[in-house]
Amino acid sequence: MNRRLPGHPPPPDLDSGAAPEFFSTEVAAARRFYLNLNPPRRQPLAVVCGGVESCNPSYEIHRDTFPFYSVEYVVRGRGTLAFGRQRHPLLPGRLFSYGPGVHHGIRSEPSDPMVKYFVDFTGTRALKLLQNARLSPGRIAHIFPPHEVQGIFDELIASGTTGTRQSAELCGRLLECLLLKIAAARSPVEAKESRAFTTYQHCRDHAQRHFLRLRTLDQLAGECRAHPAYLCRLFRRYDHQSPYQYLLRLKMNAAADLLRSPDALVKQVAARIGFGDAFHFSRTFKAAFGLSPDAFRRMR
């Protein structure tokens, strides 16, 4: 279905059930919210509308452009996405973006219609936020695990439909959280990259399960059957930190929880998380949180 795109669409008449012209009619059911569909041009960030749609088997749209930036997220069913001449399969966990000047087409698989979330937004910061999430218009990503960001979309819908004076600001903050979560939870789409990501995911999960006894990068790499240098490259690529920094953060968070006990001694906590030297532990704890273990205990 082709849709005419107005440059500055007027707000819909919610009492009559009207929707913006760029919404598809090829949906079996939808839960949507509408905010200001004609926000000020210089506003830093403005959520325009959003929701979740259950596609009809015949759902198909083609657009040469779109008046806002948009992020869509498939949670059920299958389909096909076209960016120009490139075709991409859509399946649960697949997420993509488009915006002004981006030619795109979306088609639902008739035998397995899609259910997908979306949020449309604009503003002077909008493009930069998408770029920081590595989801510039015309890009596609995969979220791991598949339902990792669905809760934020649900919060967006709930906040957008309340109609309070805080709805617009709250939706803007939730959008920023959504894009941060996408940056943290995305996994590669390409097969070659997916193999590397699988190795990274395995090593990260191993660190999460065994961080109390793991002490060095070499120990982590050996148990994951990966070369330490390769493991460092994977963590830098997908997590923007070294595997040892990740391991250390897990240890420090556990230490903070243990220090909340009134009977906990610093040297006992240090030993519990794998530090043989309590002074080294205290220095590391302060570097991580800006407070010594004793000062942290006094905050309770």
VENZI-V135577 format. One record per backbone hydrogen bond with DSSP energy under -0.5 kcal/mol. NH is the residue of the N-H (numbers start at 1). CO is the residue of the C=O. Records with the same first field share a line. If there is no record, write none. Layout:
NH: CO, CO
This chain:
3: 62
6: 4
14: 12
16: 13
17: 13, 14
18: 13
23: 20
27: 25
28: 54
29: 54
31: 52
33: 50
35: 48
37: 35
39: 36
43: 40
46: 122
48: 120
49: 120
50: 33
51: 118
52: 31
53: 116
54: 29
55: 53, 114
56: 26
59: 56
61: 106
62: 1
63: 104
69: 121
70: 98
71: 119
72: 96
73: 117
74: 94
75: 115
76: 115
78: 112
79: 90
80: 107
81: 88
82: 105
83: 86
84: 82, 103
86: 83
88: 81
90: 79
93: 74
94: 91
95: 141
96: 72
97: 139
98: 70
102: 99
103: 101
104: 63
105: 82
106: 61
107: 80
108: 59
109: 78
110: 108
112: 109
115: 76
116: 53
117: 73
118: 51
119: 71
120: 49
121: 69
122: 46
124: 43
125: 44
126: 44, 123
127: 123
129: 125
130: 126
131: 127
132: 128
133: 129
134: 131
135: 130
138: 97
139: 136
141: 95
142: 187
143: 93
144: 185
148: 145
150: 147
151: 147
152: 149
153: 149
154: 150
155: 151
156: 152
157: 153
158: 154
159: 155
160: 156
161: 157
162: 158, 159
163: 159
167: 164
170: 166
171: 167
172: 168
173: 169
174: 170
175: 171
176: 172
177: 173
178: 174
179: 175
180: 176
181: 177
182: 178
183: 179
184: 180
185: 181
186: 182
187: 142
194: 190
195: 191
196: 192
197: 193
198: 194
199: 195
200: 196
201: 197
202: 198
203: 199
204: 200
205: 201
206: 202
207: 203
208: 204
209: 205
210: 206
211: 207
213: 210
214: 210
220: 216
221: 217
222: 218
223: 219
224: 220
225: 222
226: 221
231: 227
232: 228
233: 229
234: 230
235: 231
236: 232
237: 233
238: 234
239: 235
240: 235, 236
241: 235
246: 242
247: 243
248: 244
249: 245
250: 246
251: 247
252: 248
253: 249
254: 250
255: 251
256: 252
257: 253
258: 254
259: 255
260: 256, 257
261: 258
264: 261
269: 265
270: 266
271: 267
272: 268
273: 269
274: 271
275: 270
276: 274
278: 276
281: 277
282: 278
283: 279
284: 280
285: 281
286: 282
287: 283
288: 284
289: 285
290: 286
296: 292
297: 293
298: 294
299: 295, 296
300: 297
